[in-house]
Amino acid sequence: MHNLFAKKNLNDLLNEAGAEHGLRRVLGPWNLVTLGVGAIIGAGIFVITGQVAAQFAGPAIVISFVLAATTCAFAGLCYAEFASMIPLAGSAYTYSYATLGEVIAWIIGWDLILEYAFGAATVAVSWSGHLRAFLHDLTIHLPIMPEFTFSFFRTVLHVKADYVGFLVILLVTAVLVLGIKESANFSAAVVLLKVATVCVFVALATAFLWSHSWQPNYWHPFIPPNTGERGHFGWSGVFRGAGVVFFAYIGFDAVSTTAQEAKNPKRDMPIGLLVPLGICTVLYIMVSALLTHLVPYNRLNVPDPVVQGIRATGQQWATFLVEIGALAGLASVMLVMLLGQSRVFYSMSQDRLLWPWAARIHPRFRTPYISSIVVGLIVAVLAMLVPLDVLDEMTSVGTLLAFALVSAGVLVMRKTHPQLNRPFKTPFVPVIPILSIIFSTGLIVSLAPATQIRLIAWLLLGLLIYFNYGRKHSKVQLSLMNANSTSAPLVEERE
């Protein structure tokens, strides 16, 4: 049982971080910031904002974003300490392996797979909805999505096959296989477009409301009364909304998975983690406040809520700009999510907790191409078959669990390795890590019970794989077995 909590040797980790072979170090601070903004500004602002306002929080989605951003800020400070100290691919998985032990590292790695896979699928479904709405405005109609019905255990499921979401994931996967530098450059170009799109919406909405004496005003009631069901409006709805919109903040977590490809990770990773968080929080709060001011919240449960807000201003020309910006923005989010997923696979395979093929590097592109392709195919199927409301809550619950465990890791490392060089230190320890754990756990509890059950089922499946494969092949476990076998004769001689 003790071996389950065996930790990776910190010196080995730091030597691995300084190795010249493997992934290329080509990302500077600008690349990291744009990757972060590219991941954060996407489905959260273009789609999830409308869903949460219409179903859970109403205009009080502004408070939901503040709660989510506060939780994310606490976790971000903890991530920044680890990313500067252990600049390796794998994000929270790698940090947990060094601090909390192998079985916890496996849980967090498996959890990150959930976060990135479901996150990319969520964005693909959102992208598909935006494309259909955009083409509809151009009087172009795509073929309807075929429907299927499945029956099992007395449960009947009706599924629409979103073939557009399936195809766009395959396209983004192809971009990732070509190389991290090319992916980062693509993301940087798209970030400028979608930030400009968000700024256009803010400017037009503000100008319209200012010229009309801030009318219409659909902020009353600001917190709609609860419907009698937990999580549907009222304060419970605000908290559930915070748990769901947390999906919008997973971008900076994905940045931490690229630490092994950063030119100067000890300096640049804190910048790449925290700067995008600050920029995007301001934009999210402004957009959600203006959107619910312009349009009744119960009319925002649509694939393109920001476009509905633009239409309320009467500036029809801007709807095309917003749709193009949304399509480009969502594409960049898919890229960063799939990037993070394949890098977690790569790190776990390097430790032999997953199969060797996941760590194979393409001889020309220097990318983990097999893991990128396998992940892309799985995510494409998820995007085609799983409903949006299931995908976004599963992404949020996976992210929140990762944040809680990383924050706990900071507390452990400060106790066990106080002398270790920390280019960036989380301030006010232990207060910040403890608050991060409390806020993250609280938002997990606020989500739907079905989401929590799915999380438990996912983790049980992961533990089944760990005990049947990972534990038997783990580098750390094998080294412990070798150490025990070589020390056994010495013990016998002493006896």
N, C-alpha and C positions, 0 to 999 in steps of 0.2 A: 504493500500500500504506500510505503514511503517513497518508492521509486516513481509513483504517479506524479509526484510533485518535484521531481528532479528538474533542475534549472540548467539552462545553457550557460556555459562559462563566458563571463563578460569579456575576458581577454580574447577568446575565440571570436566573439561577435565583433569586437573592435578591429581585429585583424582581418576579418571577412569584409568589414566596411572599407578597409584600406586596400583591398586586393585590386590589382590592375585588370584582371580577367573577368569576363562575365558581362553584365550590363554596362552600357556606355554612360559616362558622366558628361552630359551635354546640356543640362537644364540650369539656367541662371535664375536670379530672383524674379525677373520679368516673366519668364516662362512659368514659374511656380505660381505667381500671383494670378496670371491669366488662366492657368489650369484651375485654380481655386474658384475664381469668379465664374469661369466657364461652367463649372459643375454646380455651383450654388444657384446662379440665375438660370432657371430653366423651368421644369415642370412646376416647381413650387410657386413661382410668381405668375406663370402663364396659365396654369390649370388648377393646381391644388388650392390656391387662394379662393377661387370661386366655389369649389366643392365644400371647403370648410365653412365658409360664410353661409352658404345655403343650407347645410345639413347640421352644423354643430354650434357655431358661435355667433352668427349674424355680424353686425358691425364690430362687435367685440373681438373679432379676429385680430385687430390691432394688439389687444392684450395678449392673445395667443402667441403672436409673433414675438412680443417682448419676452414672454416666459421662455419660449423656445430659444431665443437669442441669448438670454441670460444663462440657460443651461449649457448652450453651446460654447459660450465664452469661458465658463469655468473649465469645461473639458478641453477647450482649445489651448488654454494655458498649460494644462497637464501634457497634452500631446506635444506642445512645442518643446518642453523640457526633454522628453524622450527622443524626439526627432533630431534634436541637436546633439544629444549624447550618444545615441545609437542610430547613425544614419544608414539604415538598411531598408530594403524593400520588405513589405510585410506588415507595416503599420502596427496596430495594436497587438497583432499576433506575436510579432518579434519582441515587443516590449514585455508582454505577459510571460513569454518563455524565459526571459532573463530575471523576472521578478517573482512571479507567482507559481511557476512550475509547469511541467509539460501538459498535464491534463487540463489545466486552466487555459494554457496557450492553445490547445486543440479546440476547446470550446469557443474561444474568441475567434480563432481562425475560421472555424466552421460558421460562426455567427457572421463574420465579415463576408463570407461567401453568400450567405442569405441576404445581407445588406446590399451588396453590389449587384448581385444577380437580379433580385426583385426590383432594385432601384432602376437599373437599366431597362428592365421590362416595363416598369411604370412609365418611364419617359418615352419609350417606343410607342406605347398605347396612346399617350398624350400627343405625340408627334403625328400619329395616324389621324387622330381626331382633328387636329389643326389643319392637316393637309386636306382632308375632306371638306372642312368648312371653307378653306381658302379657294379650292377648286369649285365649290358650289357657288361662291360669289362670282366666279368667272363663267358660270353656267356650264361647268364641266362636271360630270357625275361619274365617279368610279363605280365599278360593279359592286353590288351589295355583298356584305360579308356572309359567307355560307354559315348556316346554323346546324348544330348537332345536339343530340340529347343522349345523356349517359345515365344509366340507372345502376346503383350499387348500394347495398345495405339499406334498402327501402328509401333511398334518397335519389331524387331525379335532378339532374343538372342540365341546364340549357346553356350551351356555349356558342358564342359567335367566333368564327375563325378570322382573326384580324391579320390578313395576309400582308397588309401594308407594314404593320409593325414587325412582322417576321422578316420581310425583305430589307427594311432599313437597318435592322440589327446586323444582318449579314454584310451589308455595305460598310458599316462602321468597323466591323471586325476586320475587314480587308485593309482598311486604313491603318489599324493598329498593328497588323502583321508587318506592314512596310517599314515601321520604325517609330521610336518614341519622339525623335526630333521633329519628324514630319507631322506627327500627331499634335505635338505642342504648338507648332507653327500654325496648323489649321485651327486649333483652339484659340490662339491669340487673335487671329483675324476675325473669327466669329464673335469673340467677346466684345470687340469694338462695335460690331453691328448690333448686338442685342442690348448692350448698355445704352447705345444711342436710341434704340427703340423704346426702352423703359423711360429714358429721359424725355423723349417726345411725348409719351403718354402723360407723364407728370406735368410737363409744361402745358399741354393742351387742356388737360383736366383742370389745372389750377387757374389758367386764364379764363376758361369757360365759367367756372364757379365764381371767380372774382367779378367778372362782368355781369353776372346774374345775382349779385349779392348773396352768394353761397347757397343758391337754390338751383335744382331741388336738393333737399336734405333728407336722406333716408336713414339717418342715424338714430331715429326715435322709434322704438326703444333701442338704446345702444347695446344692452344685454337683453335679448328677447327672453321672455319667461320660459321656464322649463316645460317641456311637453308632458312630463310625468314619467319619462324614461331617462335613465342616467346617461349623460353624454349628449343629449339633444337639447341644446340651448341652456340658459341659466349658467351658473358658474361651473357646473360639471361639464357643460358643453364647451366653455372657454378652455378648461384644462384638457378635455379630449382634443379640442382643436389644436392646442399647443403640441400634443403628442403626434397628431397627424402632420401638421405643418413642419414638424421637426425634420421630416423628409427633405425639406428645402435646404437644410444646412449640412447635408452629408458631404458636400464638396471638399471642405478643408480636410476631412478625414481621408479622402482619396488622394489628396496632395501628399500626405505623409507616406503613402505607399511608394512614392517615386524618390524617396530619400537616397537610394543607392544610385540614382541617375542624376543627382544634383551635383553641380561643379564644386560648390562650397557649402555642403549641407549644414555644417555647424552655424554658419552665419545666415544662410538663406532660408532654411526650413522654418524658423519662427516667423520670418517675414511672409513666406508663402502660406502659412497657416492662419495668421491673425489679421493681416491686412484685408484679404478677401472677406473675412467674416464681418469686419467693421463696415466695409463698403456696401455689402449686400444687405446687412441689417437695416441700414438707413433707407435703401431703395425699397425693401419689402414693406416696411412700415408706411412709407409714403404711398406706395401703390395700393395697398389694402385699404388705407384710410380714404383715399380719393375714390376708389372703385365702389366701396359701399356707400359713399356719399352721393355718387351719381346714379347708381342703379339699385333698386330694391334687392336686398340680399337673397330673397327667395327666388330670384330670377337668374342667379349666377351659377347654378349647377349645370353648366354647359361646357363643351370642350374648349371654348375660346372666350372666357369671361372678360379679359382685357379688351378684346375687340368689341364686346358689348358696351364697355365703358367708353371707348372711342366713339361709337355710334351715338351714344347719349349726348356727346358734345356737338354733333352735327357735322363733324369734320370727316366726311366719308373717305376723302383721299388718303387719310392716315391709316385706315383699316388695312390697306394693302401693305404698308410699311410695317405695321405691327405683326401681321401674319408672317411676312417674310423673316422679320427679326425673330419671331417665336420659333419658326421652323429651323432656322439656323442655330438658334440658342439651344433648343432641345437636342439637336444633333450633337453639339459639343458636350452636353451633359452625358449623353449616351457614351461618347468616346471616353470621358474621364471615368465613368462607372465601370466600363469594360476594362479599361486600363488598370484600375485598382484591383478588380477581380482576378485578372490574369497574374498580377504581381503577388497577390496573396497565395494563389496556387503555386507559383514559382518558389516562394519562400518555404512553404510547407513541404514541397517536394524536395527541396535542397536538404531539409532536415529528415527526409525519408519518412515523413508522416503520411505523405500521399505518394502516388505512383511515380516512377522515374520520368515518364514521358512529359510530365508537367514542368520539368526543369530544363528541358532541351532548348538550347538557344539556336536560332537560325544562323548558319555560318556567314551569311551576307548581311542580313538586316540587324543582327544582334538583338533580337527580340524573342521572348518565350512563345514561339509561334504556335506550337501544338496546343498549349493551354489556352491561348487566345482563340483558336479555332473551336476547340471543344466548348469553352465557356460561351462563345458566340452562338453556337448551335443550340445549347440548352436555353439560353436567355431568349433566343428567337422563338422557341416553342412556348416559353412562358408568356411572352408578349402576345402571341397569337391566341392563346387559350384562356388565360386567367384574367378575371375582371379587374378593372382599375382600382376599385375601392379595397380589394383584398391585397393587391400589390403594394399600394402606398403605405398601408398600415404595417405590413410585414417588413417593409424597408425601415420604417421609423423604429419599430421595436428592436430590430437587429442593431441599428445604430446606437440606440440608447443603452443597450446592454454593453456594447463595446466601450462606450464612454465611461460607464460606471467601473468597468474592470481596469481600464487604463488609469483612471484616477486613483483607484486602490493601489495600482502598481507604483505610482509616485510615492505614496506613503510608505510602502514596503522598502523601496530603494533608498529613501532618505534615512531609513532606520538601519538597513543592512549594509549600504555602501555610501556612508556620508562623505567620504573623502574623494569620491569619483568626480572627475572634471565635468562640470555642467556649464557649457557656453551660454545656455539660457536657463534661468531658474524660475520655476513657478512661484509667484509671490504668495505671501501669507499662508505658508504651509504650517499646520494641516487644515486650515480653514477652507481654502479654495478646493482641494480635493474632496473634502467631506461634503461641502455644498454641492459639488458636481455629482457625487454619488446619490445624495438625497434628491436633488432635482431630477436626475435621470430615472431613478427608481420610481419617483412620484409620477412622472409622465408615462412610464410603462404601465403602471396601475390604472391610469386614466383611460387607456385604450380599451377597445372592445374585448370582452372575455374570450371571444373566438380567436382573436389575434394572439392572446397570451397562450391559449391552448395550442395553436399552430406553432408558436415559438418552442414550447416544451417538446412537441412532437419532432420538430426539426433537430433540436439538441439531442434527443434520444437516438435519432437516426445517426447523427454524427458520432455519438459515443459507441454505437454498434460498429461503425467503420473503424474507429480508433482502436478498440479492443481486439478486433479481428485482423487489422492490418497495421495501423500506425504504430502501436506499441511494440509489435514484433519486429518492426524494421527500423525504428527510430535510432538515429545516430547516438543520441544521449543514452538511451536504454542499453544499446549494444556496448557502448564504452563502459557503462557501469558493470555490465556482466563480465566484460574482459578484466576490469579492475578487480572484481571479486574473485574471479578464477585464478588470477596470478597471486593474489594475497592469501589464498586458501592454504598452500603448502607451508607458508611461513607460520601460519597459526598452528598447523599440525606439529611443526618442529618445536615450537615453544611448549606445546603440551607434552 
